[in-house]
């Protein structure tokens, strides 16, 4: 149903400004907004009621372009299966003034969608709108560290892997995390024996799965261990604990820990500790050494998606490979 309530350019522009604040470039004024993407709209000047020049109307095409950008954002955040994609509003005021005006309910729905998009701006549908790939050095080799039992023997105490992650500039860093990009951590133990302590380490790290360092938090994607509200925007110049996972009942003092600090506006440094503590029962003074090959690896979640709107495939949010950070091993296991 049409509406006789005029749709003002200011109303259109307010929604457009919000969409572009999230979709477009990040700024120092709003650092935790901005995905660094191109947008489809231009501002509209004037209102039809007061200025009947053709250039000053809010056209159906202009609303279609705004709708496309909203859908790009929402699909990027929650995926196609959780997003309703409606057909475009047809017609225009000039050709059919009695029936083809933009409906008030349609505009209100777009405004509600804009509110949701802003609330969920750090979300990403990692299953369909992203790619996982290795964090690479500046010469293209994957960042990882392995402590080989054959080369270094058993160990006890703490072994540490320290990695520096470097973006080309502060803008790329903000836009990577704003758009749902993640630095991901995995750890494993290659061991085929039955020594209880090493088997517990295997079980602990396998259950932990992938750990994701995000804009404002660090979590286990398996929901295991202790996550902290420490992410890209919460760092200081000293290490803060981001994630902590303990061993099983007998070996609860064994801990896998990730800490992070900010070196400057382009660089983050991560410290991954494997802390091999004493067993809970120290009655007999026995503390086994750890066997097997321990590996610590870092990967990236790269925003990279698309969606079909009205029969046309469009990019949702794509962070180019050239804008991804590189890694440097500072200390190895």
N, C-alpha and C positions, 0 to 999 in steps of 0.2 A: 504494500500500500504506500502511495506517495504521501509526502508530508508537505504542509504549507509552511512549516517552520524553516526559515532560511538557514542554509549551511554556510556559515561565514568562512572567509578565507583564514581568519585568525584561528578558528577551530581546527581547520585542516592543518595549518602551519604548526600549531601546538603539538599535534600528534606526530607530524613529520619531524619536528625538531627532536622529540624524544626518540623516535626510531633511528634517526641519524646519529644521535648521541651514543647509542648503543652499537650501531652497525658501522659507523664511520671511524675516523682516526681518534685515538686517545689524545687527551690534552693534559697539560699540567694542572689546569683548573679542575678537571674531573678525571684523575688518573685511573680510577678503577671502572671507567666506562671506556668503550671503544674497542671494536674488533679489528679495525684497520681495513675495512672492506669498502668498495664502491657502492653507492646507493643510486636509486632509480628516479628520484624526485627532485623537483625544484620548488622553491617557495612561490606562493600565489599572493599577488598584491591586490588589495581592494576586495569588495564584496559585491555580488551581483545586484543587491538591492540599491546600492548607492552608486555603482559604476557599471554600466551595462556594456562596456567595451569587452570584446570577446576575450582579450588576454587576461581579464580580471575575474573571470568565472572559475570556479572549481569544477573542472570537467570530470566526466566519468573516467576518462583515460588517466587523469592525474590520480584519482582514487584507486584505479587499478594498479598503477605503479607503486603507490603506497602500500596497497594490499600485498603485492608481491614481496616487498621488503619485509613486511610483518611476517609473512609465511616463511620466508628464508630464515628469519630469526627463530621462529617458534619450532620449525622442524630441526634446526641445528640444536636447539636446547633439549627437546623431548622426543624427536623422531617423527617420521611420517605416520606411524600407526597411532600415535597419540595426538595427532593434529587433524582438525577438520578443515579441508580445503574446499571452499565453496566456489561455484562458477562466478565469473565476473558479473557485475551489474550492467545490464544492457541499456542501450539507448542514451538519450541526452535531452536536456531541457529544450534545446533549439528545435529538435525534430519532433518531439512529442511532449509538449509541456503539461499535458494532463496526466500522463501515466509513467513517464520515464525519469522523473526526478530521482536523485539518490534518496533512499529511504532513511529516515531518522534512525530507525532501529539498526540499520546497517552500519551507520557511523558510530552509534553507541557500542555496537559489537566490536568494531575496530579499536575503539578507545579502551574497551575492557581488555582486549587482546594485548594492546600496548602496555597496560598496567602489569599483566602477567609476564610479559617479555622483560620488563624492567626488573621485576622481582626475581626472576630466574636467570638473570643475565650471565651468571657464572656457570650455569649448567651446560652440559653437552651430552648428546646421545652418542656415547662412545662406540656403540655397536654398529651404527650405520652412518655416522657423520664424522668419523675420525679414522686415522690410520696409526697403528703402533709400529715404531721403527727404532732401530738402535740409536742411542746417542753416540755421535761420532766425534773423533778428534778433528783438528783442522786439516789433517791429511786423509781423512776418510776411514779410519780404522775404528771399530767399536770400542766403547769404553767398558772395560770389565777388569777384574783382577781375580786370579786363582792362586790359592796356596796349595801346592802339590805335596801330598804326603811322601811321595817317592823322592822328592828333591829336598824337602825341609824337615821331614819327620813329624812326629806327634807334637802337640802344643798344649799349653795350659796358660790361663791368664786372659789377655785381651789381644786380638789382632784387629787392625783398623785399615779401612779403605777410605781415602780422602779424594774427592773429585771436585774440581772447579768447573762450573757451567758458565759459559760466556756468550752473551748476546752481542750483536753488532752495535746496538745502542739501547738506551733506556726505553725508547718508544717501542721497539720490537719486543722487548721483555714484557712491557705492560700489555701489549696487544695479544701476545701469546697466552698469557695467563687469563686475561679478561675473556678471551674466546673459548676458554675451557681447556687450553693446552696444559699438559702435565709432564713433570719429570717423574719417571717410574723406576722402582727399585725391585730387583729380584735377587734372591740368594738361595743357594742349594749346596748339598753335600753329596758327593759321589763316593759311595761306600757300600760294599757288598757283604761286610762282616756282621757280627752279632754283638759287638761290644756295646753295652747298654747306653753309655753316655753319648757316643757318636750317633747311635740310632735315635736317641732323643733329639739331638740336633737336627737330624734328617726330618723327623716327624714335625718338629717345631717350624722349620723353615718351609716345608711343603704345605702345611696348614695355613701359614701366613699368606702365601700367594704373592700377588703383586701389590706393592705399596705405591700410592699416588700422592705426590706433592703437588698441591693445587694453589689457587689464588689465595685462599684463606684457611686452608686446613691440609692435614696429611692423614690419609686413611689407608687401611687394608681393604682391598676390594672384596676380600672374603669375610670381612667383619671380624677379623681375629686380632687380638692384641689391643694395645691402648693407643688411640689416635689423639692428636692434639690440634687445637685451633691455631696452628702455626703453618702459614703458607707464604707465598711470595710477598704479600703486603704486611706481614707481621714480623719480618726479620729485623735484627739489630746487628751491631758490629761484633757481637759475641755469640757463641754457639747456644742455641736453644734446642731442647729435645722436641722432636717432631713426632716420633713414633717409637713404641717400645713393645717388644714381645718377649715373654718369658718361656722357659722350658716347661716340661711336664712336672708332675708332683714331686718326683724324686730329685729332679734337676731344675727346680724353679729358679735357682740362682743363675742359670744360663740365660743370657739376654742378648737379643738382637736389637740394636738401637740406631736410629737415624737422627742426627742433629744437623742444623743448618745455620749459616750466618751470611750476612751481606757484606761483600768486599767493597762494592761501589754500586752505582745505579745500573751497571751492565752485568755484574758478576755475582754469582751465588756460590758458596762453598758448602759441600755436604761431607759429613763425617759419619761413616758407617762402622759401628763397633760390634764385634762378636765377643761378648764377655763370657768367658768360661769360668763360672764360679764353683765353689765347693758344693757337693751334694748336700741336701737338707740334713741327712743323718751323718754327723761327723764323729760318731762314737769311736770308730776304729781309726780315725785319721786318714782315711783313704780318699784320695781325689784323683780319679783317673785322668790321664791325658786324652786328648781328642785325636782321632784317626781320620782318615779319608781326605778327599780333596774339597776344599771350600771355595766357592765362587761367588763373587758379588758383581752384579751387572746393572747398568743404568740404560733405560730406554726413554723414548719420548712418545706422548700421545699428541699427534698432529691434527688439528681441526682441518677436515677435508671432506666436504659433503655436497650433495646436490638434491634437488627436488623438482618434480614435474608440476607446473602450475598452468592450467588451461591448455595442456598439450605441449608446453614448451619446457625443456629441461633448463633449469637455472642453477648456478652455484648458490649454496647456502652461505657457509663461511669457509674460506680456504686460506690457511696460512702457508705461503709459499715455502718450499724447501730452503730457498736462499735466506729466509728470515728465521730459520730454526737456529737454536744455539749449538755451540760446539762444546766438547768436554776435554778436560785435561786431568790425567791421573797425577795427583800430588803425592800420594802415598799408597802403596799397594800392600796386599795381604802378605 
